[in-house]
């Protein structure tokens, strides 16, 4: 008969005749009569997790080792010989396990493995779990039947071999060390990577093989893993091997299992990506991100002393890039960066912010160099030309400087102030530095407002043309009239060209602006006598426009003006870069039948090759030389040389800015052909000029 108990989740053989006989002979109650308050706590204490659920056989014994009952899939009385005992020392005498195994049993709940014989004389290995819960009862849980000990050893060996195969096949290197740091296992990959021909092997102390590890992150992390019994992972460099490792270390009671692999190439790639994120790919300098981070860090630390930000922008670089192409422009930028870096390398962090803009964080207290002195060195280092792909290229630099003390402007404000100062430097002609002053911000605000007003100036009729005559010095006849743009601002009045022409070039308005001047000048000149031409200045920005010939053709066609009467003036800035584009553009325009004059000759990067390679008909001597006639002999010599050179090349010569009779007389004596200036005539409106021309075909001079 089986009894189901609330305490036992399995049937108890309460009516078994054999068990009853055993218990009766022992003078003990049968299993069915055992009290639950005795059996339940014993079972729960000895096997707390699902009592008996994992057991093949359960035997309940009293303090003397006599069987009170059994349950499960086996009958111990049939399987185990002499399991019962009638002696008072049955517990110790009972052959549940051999003599050599008895020492493993200690008071309290105990797990052990023992061997005993069956009734049939077979030796079996069993797992036992004992509970010494009171003086009245003992509980023995005989768990799942084991195989013979040799088979157990075989299975263990198989498992060990399987584990070894797994560790040998993993892509990681594996090293196992004991708590004395001696290697107890290494797989083949570990031996190949760090074994060093026997340097590290089983039985060798890890730190004797790699003593440098004692002073770096390896020892620190391994010790931490053992102390905290928590796995660690980290990256470390092995100097003797020259490699980076990614390491995962797992502690155990016996020591440490270390899994690692070589990440040298991966780390190099990561470092390269990180470098690219903070450096300019073209020049190798720090980029805007790195610059901003460094500036913010320095301002937040407030270490004392002044801090200067120098913002540098290249002059005339855009012309190179547009005319010669980006490959030449990039090569020029690299060469420029090299020169600038050599000057700035000891002064602070030097960066390329983008395009042709560079920046420097400078600490005067550390370098011992004033920001203004550093700025002049940076500008001066670009004085010599650069030879790029057989082109001799010249560029300059303008610099804006902003200063700050510990309590000064924020990083953003410093950059903004330096930018405002840079704007002033470029507006004043470039090639110089300017230090930020509070008043500059208001000037910039007004300049920005002026740009906005300029957008509406053409449409609203605020731009008008005035004309200043050029006369033949010997005959006094007006040969040409130069078109000069005037801006009649509704609030500020007359704004001179020197103030708004650069604004038009900055904003790109010079394109539409220039087309209007061309069209209007041709229209006005059509009302003049046929022997009088009109001269129009072309901006370097206009000259780069491939549609310029079409705009000239349109102006001539709309007005009906003969091409030979249109004189186009360009400066040496346009010809700074001798390119196929320049030659092609000039040739296309000359094919239209118009005339060319080289304006402001002698003030730019003068080159006689200009006069040989470009189709000019006239040279215009800059007013700065004319103003010195009669007072500076060197200027007189230069003017005389230009006149002689032009005569030898068959070119006409015109003098600008003639203000006195003495200047005009000197020019006449030295063979100059034409003169222009306030001494001859001030600029006048188109109607006034038309009236003057028709009243007299000649203007007496002197």
C-alpha positions, 0 to 999 in steps of 0.5 A, a space after each residue: 500500500 502506498 501512502 501519499 503525504 503532504 510532506 512527501 510529493 511521492 508515494 511512501 511504501 507504507 504496506 511493504 511486507 519486507 519493510 514492515 518486517 525490518 522495522 518490526 524486528 528493530 522494534 520501531 514503528 513502520 513507515 506508515 506510522 512515522 510522524 510527519 512532524 518528524 519526517 517532514 523537517 528531516 527531508 526538507 533540511 536534508 534536501 531543501 530544493 524540491 525534496 526527493 524530486 531528483 532522487 532515485 531512492 530515499 532511505 529514512 534512518 533512525 539515530 542507530 542507522 536502522 531503516 524506518 522506510 524507503 521510497 523511490 525507484 529502487 529497493 535498497 534492501 534488495 540492492 544493498 547488502 547488510 544495509 540493516 543492522 541489529 547492533 546498537 552501532 548500526 550507523 557506523 557499522 553499516 556498510 553504506 560506503 567503504 571504510 576509506 570513504 567514511 571520513 568524508 561524512 561529517 555531522 550535518 547535511 553532507 554530500 558524498 560519493 560511496 561504493 557498496 555491493 548489491 545482493 548479487 555481489 556487484 559493486 556500485 557507486 552511489 551519490 548520497 545526501 545525509 541529513 542529521 536533523 535530530 537525535 531521532 532521525 537521519 535521512 539518506 537520499 540515494 541519488 541517481 545511479 552512477 556508472 562504475 568508477 572507471 567509466 566515471 574517469 573515462 567520462 571525465 577524460 572525455 569531458 576534459 578532452 572536449 573542453 580542450 578541443 573547444 579551447 584550442 578551436 577558439 579564436 581567442 588565446 587562452 592562458 590559465 594561471 593559479 593564484 601563485 601566477 603560474 601558468 597551468 594551461 595555454 592553448 596553441 594560439 596563446 603559445 604562438 602569440 605570447 609564448 615567445 619560444 618557451 618564454 611563457 609556458 605551463 609551469 612558468 610564472 606569468 610575471 617572470 615571463 613578462 615583468 613589464 606587466 607588473 607596472 601596467 594595467 595587466 597586473 592591476 586588472 588581474 589582481 582586481 578580478 581575483 580580489 573582487 571575484 568579478 570578471 574584468 575586461 580591458 585593453 593593454 599594450 605589451 611593450 616587449 611584443 609591440 602589440 595591443 591586446 583585448 583581455 577578458 579575465 575570469 576569476 575562480 577559486 583556483 586562479 584566473 582564466 585569461 582570454 585575449 586576442 591581438 587588436 593591434 590593427 583594429 586599434 590602429 584603425 580606431 586611432 586613425 579614425 579618431 585622428 581624422 575626426 580631430 584633424 584636417 585630412 588635407 594639411 594634417 592640422 587640427 580641425 575646427 572640432 579640435 580647435 573648439 574643444 581645446 579653446 573651451 578647455 583652456 577657457 574653462 580651466 582659467 589657468 591664468 594670464 592672457 589668451 589670444 585667438 588669431 584668425 587668419 584668412 588667405 588673400 587672393 587664394 580664391 582666385 588661384 582655386 577658381 582659375 587653376 582648379 582644386 588640385 592646384 589649390 589643394 597643393 597650395 594650401 598644403 604648402 601654405 600650411 607647412 610654412 604657417 605651422 613652422 612659425 606657429 608650432 611653438 606658439 600654441 594650437 594651430 588649426 585649419 578651420 576650413 577653406 582658406 581659413 586658419 586659427 591659432 590659440 596663443 598664450 603670450 605668457 608661455 611663448 614670450 611672444 606678443 600676439 602682434 609679433 606672431 601675426 607679423 611673422 605669420 604674414 611675412 612667411 607668405 611673402 615668397 611665392 609658391 611654385 606649384 605645378 610650374 606656376 609661381 603663385 603669390 598669396 597673402 594673409 590677413 589676421 584678426 586678433 581677439 584677446 581674453 583674460 581669465 574673466 574675459 569673453 567666452 570661446 564663442 565670443 572670442 572667435 566672433 571678435 577675432 572674425 570681426 577684427 579679421 573682417 576689418 583687416 581685409 576691408 582695409 586691403 588685406 596683408 595686415 592684422 587688426 586687434 579687436 576693439 568694441 567699436 568694430 562690432 558696430 561698424 560691422 553691423 553698419 556694413 552688413 546693413 549696407 550690404 542689404 541696402 546694396 541689394 535694392 540699390 540697382 532696382 531702386 535707381 540709386 546707382 548712377 554713372 558719372 564720366 571723367 574724360 581722358 584727353 590727348 595731352 598734345 591735342 587736348 582732345 577728349 579721346 575716352 570717358 571713364 564710367 564711374 559708379 556712384 551710389 546715392 543712398 537715400 539716408 547716407 547720401 553719396 557713398 564712394 565706390 571704394 566703400 561699396 564695390 568691395 561689398 558688391 564683390 563679397 556678396 556676388 552682386 558685382 555680377 548683376 551690378 557689372 552687367 548694368 554698368 556695361 549696358 548703361 555705359 554703352 547706351 550713354 556712349 552711343 549718344 556721343 560723337 563717334 570718335 569718343 570711346 567709353 572705358 569700363 572697369 571690370 572686377 576680377 570677380 566678373 572676369 572669372 565669369 565664363 559668360 562675360 563675353 556674352 554680357 559684353 556682346 549683349 550690351 553692344 548689341 542693345 546700344 548699337 555701340 561700335 565694339 572699337 569704342 568700348 575700352 575695358 580696364 582690368 587690373 593686374 590682380 586679374 592676371 595674377 595667375 597666368 592660366 589658360 582660362 585668362 588667355 582664353 577669356 581675353 582672346 574671346 573678348 578681343 575677338 569682339 573688337 573691343 580695346 583692353 587697358 591694363 589699369 593701375 600698372 606698377 602697383 601689383 605683381 607687375 610682370 613683363 610677361 603680361 605685356 607679351 602674352 595679353 592683348 593690351 592696347 594701353 597702360 594706365 600708370 597708377 595715380 600714386 606715381 603721378 602724385 610724386 612727380 616733382 617731389 620724388 625722383 624715384 617715382 619720376 624714374 619709374 614713370 619715365 621707364 613705363 612710358 619708354 617701355 610702352 613706346 617700345 611695345 607700341 602701347 599707348 600710355 595714360 596717366 591717372 590722377 593728374 592734379 597739377 599743371 606741373 604734373 601735366 607738363 612733366 608727362 607731356 615732356 616725357 612722351 605720355 599720350 593721355 592724362 586724366 584727373 581733376 586738373 583736367 575735369 571732375 566726373 560729371 553726369 551722362 547728360 553733362 558729358 554729352 553736352 560737353 562733347 557735342 559743344 566742342 570736339 576738343 578741350 583745351 588743356 593748360 
